[in-house]
C-alpha cells in the first residue's frame, strides 16, 4: 500500500478541523440534555462539565476513514471499527447512565475478542524468558490482557484536564515515527488521524476544561493505542522472537500501565475491589501536592517520555527483563518522591499551624 505524504497531511488537517469545530456543538447538546459529569468527593472538578468529547473522536476518525480513505480500508480495519463501535456505545451509556463494572469488563473482553478475530494478536513473549510465539489459546489470553490493560489504563489516567490527551499525543507521535521506520503505512495513516483529532480536542480540555472526553473518549483512545502497540510489536518479529519492538512499545505506554497496576494492587491489599474508585493515581498525587492541572500534566508527560528514553537507550545493551525492571524502579522512585513531598508538606503545614497558634496565645 502506497500512501502519499499529501494524503497523510490532508487527513491530519481534516481530523483536527472536524473535532475542533464539532466540540462547541457537542457542548451545547450536552448542556441541553444535562449530559454532564457532576463533581464528587473523588473528582477534582467543582462544577458539572459536558462529557461527550469522545463522540467527536469516534465520528471524525471513522467518518474520515470510511469516506475520504475508503480505498485504504482493509478487513482488519473493519474489525477495529466493529470493536470500537461496541466499546464506544458501552462507554457512552456508562457516561450517561452508569453500568456495573462487571458488565463493562465482560463487554471489553468481547471488544478484545473481536480484535483478535481480526488478526490483531500478541503472538507470544517476543523472546522474554526465551519464549517466542505461543499457541493460539495463549495468544488470545495475552491479546485480551494487553487490550484490556491499555484501555483501562487510559481510562483511569483521564483524571485531570489535558492529561489523557497529552499522554495519547506523545505516545502516538512516537508510534508514527516507529511505524515510519518499519514501513507500516496503514498505521501511519490511522495514527496521524487520531493525532489530529486529539489535538483538535485539547484546547477545550486544557486548563479550565469546557468539556471532558468521558469514558467514551478515553476508552476509544485506549483501544487505538492498544492496536498501535500490538501491530508495532509484530513488525519484524518473525516467529515472535524479537524483543526490541516490544521494549520500545512498552516504554511509551509504561506510565499509565504501571499506574494501573500499582493502584489495583493497592486496592486489593486494602481488601477492596480493583474497580473501587479512589484518589491514589499519579495525577491525584500531583494535585494533592498542590500542583495545577497544567503543571501536573506536563510533569507526568515528562515521566512518560523518560520511560521511553530509558527503553530506547537500554534496548541494545540489556536484557528485556532488566529493562522492564528498570522502568518499574523508575516509576516507583517517581511515586515515592511524590508521596514524600506530600508528607513533608503536611508536616510543614502542621508545624506552621502550631507556630501560629503559639504566637496567638503569646500575644
C-alpha positions in Angstrom: 0.0 0.0 0.0 1.4 3.4 -1.0 0.1 6.4 0.9 1.3 9.8 -0.1 2.5 12.5 2.3 -0.2 14.7 0.8 -3.0 12.4 1.8 -1.5 11.9 5.3 -1.3 15.7 5.7 -4.8 16.3 4.4 -6.1 13.5 6.8 -4.4 15.1 9.8 -5.8 18.6 9.0 -9.3 17.3 8.4 -9.3 15.3 11.6 -8.2 18.3 13.6 -10.7 20.6 11.9 -13.7 18.3 12.3 -13.1 17.8 16.0 -12.2 21.4 16.7 -15.4 22.6 15.0 -17.7 19.9 16.4 -16.7 20.3 20.1 -18.7 23.6 20.6 -21.8 21.9 19.1 -21.4 18.9 21.5 -21.1 21.2 24.4 -24.4 22.8 23.6 -26.1 19.4 23.2 -24.7 18.2 26.5 -25.9 21.2 28.3 -29.4 21.0 26.8 -29.7 17.3 27.7 -27.9 17.5 31.1 -25.3 15.0 29.9 -22.7 16.2 32.4 -20.0 14.8 34.6 -21.0 16.0 38.1 -18.5 16.7 40.9 -18.0 14.1 43.6 -15.6 13.7 46.5 -13.2 11.7 44.3 -13.2 14.1 41.3 -11.2 17.3 41.1 -13.6 19.5 39.1 -16.0 21.7 41.1 -18.9 22.1 38.6 -20.7 19.9 36.1 -18.8 19.5 32.8 -20.1 18.1 29.5 -18.8 14.6 28.9 -19.3 14.0 25.2 -15.8 14.7 23.8 -15.3 11.1 22.8 -18.2 11.4 20.3 -16.1 13.8 18.3 -13.2 11.3 18.3 -15.3 8.4 17.1 -17.3 10.3 14.4 -14.3 12.1 13.0 -12.0 9.1 13.0 -14.3 6.7 11.3 -16.0 9.3 9.2 -12.7 10.2 7.6 -11.7 6.5 7.1 -15.0 5.4 5.5 -15.3 8.5 3.3 -12.0 10.1 2.2 -9.9 7.0 2.8 -12.3 4.2 2.0 -10.0 2.7 -0.7 -7.4 2.0 2.0 -9.8 0.2 4.3 -8.7 -3.4 5.0 -10.6 -6.3 6.6 -8.5 -5.7 9.7 -9.7 -2.1 9.9 -13.3 -3.2 9.6 -12.7 -5.4 12.7 -11.3 -2.4 14.6 -14.3 -0.4 13.6 -16.7 -3.1 14.9 -14.7 -3.4 18.2 -14.5 0.4 18.7 -18.2 0.7 18.0 -19.1 -1.8 20.7 -16.7 -0.1 23.1 -17.9 3.4 22.3 -21.6 2.6 22.8 -20.9 0.8 26.1 -18.7 3.6 27.4 -21.2 6.3 26.3 -24.0 4.6 28.0 -21.8 4.3 31.1 -21.0 8.0 31.0 -24.7 9.0 30.7 -26.5 6.3 32.8 -23.8 4.2 34.5 -23.3 0.4 34.2 -21.8 -2.2 36.6 -18.1 -2.7 36.4 -18.5 -6.4 35.7 -20.7 -5.7 32.7 -18.1 -3.2 31.3 -15.4 -5.8 31.8 -17.3 -8.5 30.0 -18.0 -6.2 27.0 -14.4 -5.1 27.0 -13.4 -8.8 26.7 -15.8 -9.0 23.7 -14.1 -6.0 22.2 -10.7 -7.6 22.6 -12.0 -10.8 21.1 -13.3 -9.0 18.0 -9.8 -7.5 17.6 -8.2 -11.0 18.0 -10.6 -12.4 15.3 -9.5 -9.5 13.0 -5.8 -10.6 13.3 -4.7 -8.1 15.9 -2.8 -10.5 18.2 0.0 -10.7 20.7 2.0 -13.6 19.2 3.9 -14.5 22.3 6.6 -13.1 24.7 8.9 -12.0 21.9 12.0 -13.6 23.4 11.3 -12.7 27.0 12.3 -15.8 29.1 13.4 -17.3 25.8 9.8 -17.7 24.7 8.8 -16.7 21.2 5.5 -17.5 19.6 2.9 -19.4 21.6 -0.2 -21.4 20.9 -3.4 -19.7 19.7 -5.1 -20.0 23.1 -2.2 -18.3 24.8 -2.1 -15.7 22.1 -5.8 -15.0 22.8 -5.2 -14.7 26.5 -2.2 -12.3 26.0 -4.1 -10.2 23.5 -7.2 -9.8 25.7 -4.9 -9.0 28.7 -3.0 -6.4 26.6 -6.0 -4.7 25.2 -7.9 -4.6 28.4 -4.9 -3.2 30.3 -4.3 -0.4 27.9 -8.0 0.5 27.6 -8.4 0.7 31.3 -5.0 2.4 31.9 -6.0 5.2 29.5 -9.5 5.4 31.1 -8.1 5.8 34.6 -5.3 8.2 33.7 -8.0 10.6 32.5 -8.4 12.3 35.8 -7.2 15.9 35.3 -7.6 18.3 32.4 -5.4 17.6 29.4 -3.6 14.5 30.8 -5.1 11.6 28.8 -5.0 13.7 25.6 -1.3 14.6 26.3 -0.3 11.0 27.1 -2.0 9.8 23.9 -0.4 12.6 21.8 3.1 11.8 22.9 2.6 8.0 22.5 1.1 8.5 19.1 3.8 10.7 17.8 6.3 8.1 18.9 4.3 5.3 17.2 4.1 7.4 14.0 7.9 7.6 13.9 8.2 3.9 14.7 5.7 2.9 12.0 7.6 5.0 9.5 10.8 3.2 10.3 9.2 -0.2 9.9 7.1 0.6 6.8 3.7 0.5 8.5 2.0 2.9 6.1 -1.6 1.8 7.0 -0.9 2.5 10.7 0.9 5.7 10.0 -2.4 6.9 8.5 -4.5 5.7 11.4 -2.2 7.2 14.0 -1.9 10.6 12.2 -5.7 10.8 12.0 -6.0 10.0 15.7 -3.3 12.5 16.5 -5.1 15.3 14.6 -8.4 14.6 16.4 -6.9 14.7 19.9 -5.0 17.9 19.1 -8.4 19.4 17.9 -9.9 18.4 21.3 -7.1 19.5 23.6 -7.8 23.3 23.5 -11.2 22.7 25.1 -9.7 20.4 27.8 -6.5 22.3 28.7 -6.5 24.4 31.8 -10.1 25.1 32.7 -12.0 22.4 30.9 -15.0 23.2 28.8 -15.7 19.5 28.0 -14.4 16.1 29.1 -13.7 13.3 26.7 -15.5 11.0 29.1 -15.1 7.2 29.3 -16.4 7.1 25.7 -13.3 9.1 24.7 -10.6 7.6 26.9 -11.5 4.0 26.2 -11.6 4.7 22.5 -8.1 6.2 22.7 -7.1 3.2 24.8 -8.3 0.8 22.1 -6.5 2.7 19.4 -3.3 2.8 21.5 -3.6 -1.0 22.1 -3.9 -1.6 18.4 -0.9 0.6 17.6 1.1 -1.2 20.3 0.2 -4.7 19.2 0.7 -4.0 15.5 4.1 -2.4 16.1 5.5 -5.2 18.3 4.6 -7.6 15.5 6.7 -5.7 12.9 9.9 -7.7 12.1 9.1 -10.2 14.8 9.3 -13.3 12.6 8.1 -16.1 14.8 7.6 -13.9 17.8 11.3 -14.0 18.8 12.3 -10.3 18.6 12.0 -8.2 21.8 13.3 -4.8 20.5 9.9 -3.6 19.3 8.2 -4.9 22.4 10.6 -2.9 24.7 10.0 0.3 22.7 6.3 -0.2 22.7 6.2 -0.9 26.4 8.4 2.1 27.0 5.9 4.6 25.7 2.9 3.1 27.4 4.7 2.1 30.6 3.5 5.0 32.8 -0.3 4.5 32.5 0.1 0.7 32.7 2.3 0.8 35.8 -0.1 3.3 37.4 -3.0 1.0 36.8 -1.1 -2.0 38.3 0.0 0.0 41.4 -3.4 1.3 42.1 -5.1 -2.1 41.5 -2.6 -3.9 43.8 -3.1 -1.2 46.5 -6.9 -1.7 46.4 -6.5 -5.4 46.7 -4.2 -5.1 49.7 -6.8 -3.0 51.4 -9.4 -5.6 50.7 -11.2 -3.6 48.1 -12.2 -4.3 44.5 -9.6 -3.3 41.9 -12.5 -1.3 40.4 -13.1 0.6 43.6 -12.7 4.4 42.9 -10.1 6.3 44.9 -7.7 9.2 44.7 -4.4 7.3 44.5 -3.4 7.7 40.9 -0.3 9.6 40.0 -2.3 12.7 38.9 -4.2 12.7 42.2 -0.8 12.8 44.0 0.3 15.8 41.9 -3.0 17.6 42.7 -2.6 16.8 46.5 0.9 18.2 46.3 -0.6 21.5 45.2 0.2 21.4 41.5 -2.1 22.9 38.9 -3.6 20.7 36.2 -1.2 22.2 33.6 1.9 21.6 35.7 0.8 18.1 36.7 0.1 17.1 33.1 3.5 18.5 31.9 5.4 16.7 34.6 3.6 13.4 34.1 4.2 13.6 30.4 7.9 14.2 31.1 7.9 11.0 33.2 6.1 9.1 30.4 8.7 10.2 27.8 11.5 9.5 30.2 10.3 5.8 30.3 10.5 5.7 26.6 14.0 7.1 26.5 15.1 4.5 29.1 13.8 1.8 26.9 15.3 3.3 23.8 18.8 3.7 25.4 18.9 0.3 27.1 17.3 -1.9 24.4 20.6 -2.8 22.6 22.6 -3.4 25.7 20.4 -5.0 28.3 18.0 -7.9 28.5 14.3 -7.3 28.2 13.7 -8.3 31.9 16.3 -5.9 33.2 14.8 -3.0 31.1 11.3 -3.8 32.4 12.6 -3.9 36.0 14.4 -0.5 35.4 11.1 1.0 34.2 9.3 -0.3 37.3 12.0 1.0 39.6 12.0 4.4 37.9 8.2 4.6 38.3 8.4 3.6 41.9 11.1 6.3 42.6 8.8 8.9 41.0 5.8 7.8 43.1 7.9 7.6 46.3 9.2 11.1 45.7 5.7 12.5 45.2 4.4 10.8 48.4 7.4 12.0 50.4 6.9 15.6 49.1 3.2 15.4 50.1 4.1 14.1 53.6 6.8 16.8 54.1 4.3 19.5 53.0 1.8 18.2 55.6 4.4 18.2 58.3 5.4 21.8 57.4 1.7 22.9 57.4 1.1 21.3 60.8 4.2 22.9 62.3 3.2 26.3 60.7 -0.3 26.0 62.2 1.1 25.1 65.7 3.6 28.0 65.5 0.8 30.4 64.6 -1.3 29.1 67.5 1.6 29.6 69.9 2.2 33.2 68.7 -1.5 34.0 69.0 -1.6 32.6 72.6 1.6 34.5 73.5 0.1 37.8 72.2 
